[in-house]
């Protein structure tokens, strides 16, 4: 009955922004929400926690989940405004179904659509994409790949060459490196650009639901099933992007391989086959060699879908792009928020350049967005940057005694101006100790010689010491 319930929900899946599954006690066993940065669905960190703990102001009497488990009757399209334990308030349209086993209700599954304050859907659906800036059709193109890095320029050339053909493409890159951007650019510059671009994160939903999502269903194949296209049909004459391909169930991988080889699919519960014309672009966030050794991906599917492979570099390996990307996002937020932030301060940019960026470009965008809203002046300064960049253990340390003192004092209750002052002073000591003159140090700090002398006087750093 559990699988049947998920299949019943698949009929409205194309319109959902999240899916939540709880047991009979309201403990969350599965939760996937839309990623507001790139509009893909990803697993959320609420699994294993009580629903009423996640939403402290919610009661059992108000909760659609608890009401459905009590009555056994589905609730469709009920609007709720909820504030979670992190203080984030969102409005949802909820459709909730009970999960039964042997006539006993053992949990509930809920799909939601995020709503804006005026009651309209707040985001695009997962398979219909919208981007901040770019081509008229709403898909990213090569011009949206902001870079001056030689490796990334080569990646853009690879994308253009790959787009010209029809062979499957596999994009390889860590989380946040821009795999979906690359996939959309391949589509935008291909002969299929006028067709649909359909995207699915293979780790976002349970395996039983993923099959019907990809292949579609026919009325009567199970209780509540309707005639519905799958994403392979929806992407006909266009491109289907399968993100985190290696998270797909091995048995389902075999069916995908057959569909790609034969250009035919069979909806769940259907006997006849349907022809499809789809180009597959896939993505993985680890080296294929490691994925194959872990037996997470069929070798025959890898050889079929990995005909062309494009590797995206880490942000820390293309640091010259950090100022460009920071300005790009600042300009974007300026245009959408009516503000005029002119950029990052010299010290803030130095901190961005020193950070190791485990979350890559997506993390940089988040940092810039945070700093943009926190800025008290017309530029983003160190005090406007998330504290984990300051405290991060991989931030280069200065070797002077002043730096050791600064590190010890960070844990104390001091105001932000004192902390920022110590941070700036430590950087000055470090750079001055590594360079042969004040002029050379100023160049490395990207400030004028006069500005450096002013800072040295401010912090009482002896000129003759360097």
N, C-alpha and C positions, 0 to 999 in steps of 0.2 A: 504493500500500500504506500510505502514511503516513496519508492521509485515512481509509482503512478501519480502521486501528488506533485512530484517535481515535474513530470511530464505535462501534467495539467497546467502548471505554471508556465511551461515553455510557450504556451499559446500567447502569453502576454509578455514574454521575455524581451522581445525587441523594444518594448517601451519602458523597461525597468532601468533604474539607476543603481539599484542595490538589491541584494538578496540576503536574507537572514533566516537561519534555522536554529531553533531552540529545542531542548528536551522538555519533558513534562514539568520540570521544576523551574523552567525559565532560564536554564543555563545555556549560553550561546555555544553551539557546536560548529557553526559555520557562519562567516560574515564576510561579504565582499562588497566594497563600496566603489563608486566612481572616483578615479584620480582626477582632481580638478585641474591639474597641471597639463596632462596630456590627454584627458578624456577617456582613458582606458580603465577597465575595471580591474581592481587588484584586491588581494586579500587584506582585510583590516585586522588590526591587532586586538580585537575584542573577544576572540575565541577563548572559551573556558571560563568566562566571567558571567555573573548573573545579569540578566537584562536590566533589572531595576537598579543595579549598581552603575551600569553605564548611563542610565537616565535617572538620576537621583530624584527628580521631581515627579516621575511617573509612578502611578499606582496600578495594582492589579485590576482595579475596576475600570481604569482608563485605558489600559494597554489592550491593543487589538490582539496581540499574541495570547494573553491570558484569557480574554473573553472568548476567543475562538476555541481554545482548549476546554473551556468550561461548557460552551454550548454545542460544540461540534459542528457549527455552521460557519461557512466562509464569510469573511467581510471583504467587500470589494470597493475599492476607490474611496476609502475614508481618509479625510485630510487631518493630519496631526502636526502640531508644532512642538518640537522637542529640543531640550537643551541637554547635551551630553556631559559627562564628567570632566571634560576638558573646557567646558564653558562655551562650546560652539552650538549655536541655535540654528536649526534648519526646519523647513516646512516640507512635509512629505504627503503624497497621496499613496496610501497603503492598500495592498490587496493581500489578504492573509488566509491561509488554508490550514485545517487541522491535518496532522499525520496520524493515521490509525494503524494498528496491528492487532489482528484477531478481535476486532470490534472494540478495542481499547485505544483511547487517544494517548499517544506517547510523546507528542510534541507538536510543533507548528512551523510552517515555512511562510515567509513574508517577502513580497517584492514591493519596492517603493519607487516612486518617481519624485525627484526633487522639484519643488515649486518655488518660484520667486514670490515676493510679497504680494504681487497682484494676482497670484493664483495660476500663473502660466508656468509651463515647464522651464526649469532654470538652466538646462543644459541640453546639448545635442545627444541623441541616442548613440549607443556604442558604435553602430555601423554607419553613421552619417556624421562626418567630421567637420569641425569648424576650427580655423586657426586664427591667431591674432592678426597676422598680416600676410599678404602674399597674393597668389593667383586668384582670379575671379571665381573659379569653381570651388573655392574653399579648401583646396588641398595645398600642402606645402610644395614648393619647388626649389630648385638649386639656389635661387637668390635668397632664400630664407636661411641658408646655411652660412652663418656669419663666421668668417675665418680669414686669417692671413697666414695660417700655418701651412707649410709645404705638404705635410702628410694629409691634412684635410682637403687641400686643393686637389691632391691626387685622388682622394676619395670621391670628390665631386666629379672628377673626370671619369672615374670608374662607374659611377651612377649613371652618367650620361651615356656611356658606351653600353652598359647593361640595359638601359631603358629602350635602346634601339631594337633589341631583339625580343624574343618570346620565351627564352629559357627561364626556368625558375631561378630565383635569387635567394640566397641566405645571408642575412645581415648578422654579424657577430659583434657583440659589444656589451660592456658592463651596463648595469642599470643606470639610466640617466644620460647615456651618451648620445641619444637621439635616434634610436632604431626606427621608431615610427616615422619620424621626420624623413629619414632616408627612404623608407618604404613608400611614403606618399610622393617623394620626389621622383622615384622610379616610375610610379604611375603617371605623374603629371607630365613627364617628358617622353612617355611611350605612345604607341599608336592607340592605346586603350584609354587615353586621357579623357575622352568624352563618355566613357563608360563609368560604372560605379566603382568606388573604392570602399571595400568592406573590411573591417578589422575585428579580430577576436583574440583576446588573451586566453590562451588555452589553460592557464592555471586558475582562472577566475571563477569557474563554475564546476560542479561535480561532473564526473565522467558520464554518468547516465543522462544528464541534461545536455552535455556538450554534443553528443551524437545527434540528437534531434535538432539542436541549434544549427549544426553544420549541414545536416542532410534533409531536415524538414520532416513533416508528419502528414498522415492522411486520416481523415475522419474515420472513427471506429476502430483504429488500431489499438486503442486502450481507452479506458474511461476518461471522457472529457477531451479526447484528441480531436483536433480540427485539421482541415486541409491548410497546410502552412508551408511556405517556402523555407528552405534552410539557407544558410549564408552562401553555400556553394551555388545555389540557384540565384540568389539575390545579386551575386557578383558577376553574373553572366555578361560576357563581353567586356568585363573589367578586371579588377585585381582583388584577390583575397589575401589579406595579411594575417598570418598566423604567428602571433607573438608567443614566446616561451614554448616553442614547439615540443621540446623534450619533456614537458610536464603532461603531455597528452597520453592517455592510456595506450599501452602497446597494441591491444586489439583494435582500437580505433585507428591507430597509425596505419595498420594494414588496410583498412577500408579507405583511408585517405590516399594511400599509394595506388590502390585499384582505381579510384576515381580519377587520379591524375593520369595514370597510364591509359585508361580507356576513354576518358572524357565523358563518362557516364556516371550517374548517381541513382540510387534508389531510396526514396523517402522511407522513413521508419514505418513498417506495416504495409508497404506497397510492393506489388509483384513486378510491375513494369519498370523499365529503366528510362531515365530522362537524359538527354544529351546536354552537356554544359560546355561553355567556352570560357575558361577562367585561367588567368595567370596567377601562380602562387608565389608570393614573397613571404618568407618565413624569417624568424629571428630567434637567436639563443643568446643567453648572457654568460655562457662559459665556452671554453674551447671545445669544439666538436670532438676532439680526441678524448677528452675527459668524459664527455657525455656518452660516447660510444662504449668506453671501457666500463662505465657504470651501468650499462645496458638500459639507459633511459630513452634511447632512440634507436629504432630499427636501422640497421646498416643500409638496407635496400632503399628505405625512405630517405635517408641522409644522402645517398648517392644521387637519388632522383631530384631532390629539392635543393641540394647544394651544388648544382652545376656551376653557378657563379657565386662566389663568396666575396663579401665586402666587409672588411674589418674597420670598426670605428675606434679611434684612439681615445684614451682617457684624457680628461681635461687637464690633469697635472702634467701630461706629456705635450700639451699645446698651450703653454701658459701665456704666450703672446696674444692669444685670443681672449684672455680674461678681460682686459680693458674694453675690447670691442664688444664683447657680449654684455658687459655691465652697462655700457652706454646704450646698447640696443634695447635692453629691458627697461632702463630708466626712461628712455624716449617713449617706449610703449606705454608705461604706466603714467607718464606725463599726459599723453594724448587721451588716456581713458579716465583720468581722475582730475583733470583741470588744474594740475599743479605744474610748477616750473623748477624741478630739481635739476641742477646743471651738471651733476656728476658726483663722484666720490672724492673725498679729501685725499691728499697725498699719503697720509698715514693709513687711512682706510684701504686705499688701493694697495699699499705695501702689504697689508695684512692679507688681503685677498690673494695677492701673488704668492704669499708664503704658505698658505693653507694647502693641504694635500687633496681636498675635494673627493672624498669617497663616493659621494652621490653625483659627481660629475656636473654636467650642464644643468640638470634639473635642480640640483642643490644650489648652484650659483643663482639660478633664477629665484628660488625661494629666499635666499639671503638678500638679494637685491629688492625683492618685493617687501620683505620685512623692513629693511633699512629705509625704503621709500616712504613707508607709512609712519615710521618712527622718527624720521628726520625733523628736527626743530628749526633748521635753517634751510638755505637753498642748496645744500649739499649733504651727502651721506657721510657722516664721520664715524670714528671708531665706536663712539657711544651708541650709534644706531645699528650696529652689527650684532647679530646673535652672540651671546656670551660663549657658546661652545667653540667659536673660532678663536677667541682669546685664550681660553683655558685648554685648548686641545693640546695633548701631549706631543703631537708631531709638529707643532709650531716651532721653528728654529729658535734655539735658545742663545742668548748672548752669553759670553764667557766671563763677564766682569763680576765683581763682587756686588755691584748694584743690582744685577739681574737676579742673583741668589736671594738678595733681600726682597726683591719684588715678588719672586715666586712664593716665598714664605708668607708674605702679607696678603696675597690674593685671597686666601681663605678667611681673612678677617673681615669684619663688618665695616668696610670703607665705602665712601661714595664713589660714583663712577668717574668723576673728574680726577680723583686721586689715582684710581687704577689706570685710567688712560694716560695720565701724566707719567706714571712709572713705566708704562709700556713704551711710550714714545722715548723716554730717556734711555731705556735699555737698548732700543734699536739704534739710537744715536751713538751710544758707547760702542756697540758691536760694529757698526759700519765704519766709524772713525778708527777703530782698532785694526780693521782689515784693509784700510786704504792708506796711501802714502801722503795725502794732502787733503785739506778742507775742500778744495776744488773737486778732487776725484770723488770724495764722499758725497758731495752735493749732487754730482752726476748720477751716482748709484741710487741716491734717494729720490731722484727726479724732482729736485727743487733747486732754486737758485742759490748761489753761494751766499748772498746776503740773507736769504731766509734761513739757511743753516746756521750762520753766525748768530742770528737773532735767537734761534732755539738753543744754541750753546750758552748764550748769555742767560737765557731764561732758566736753564737748569744748572747754571753755574759750572759748566764744563770748561775747564781751562783750555784756552786755545793752544798754549804751548805744549800741551800733552800729546798733540797729534800733529 
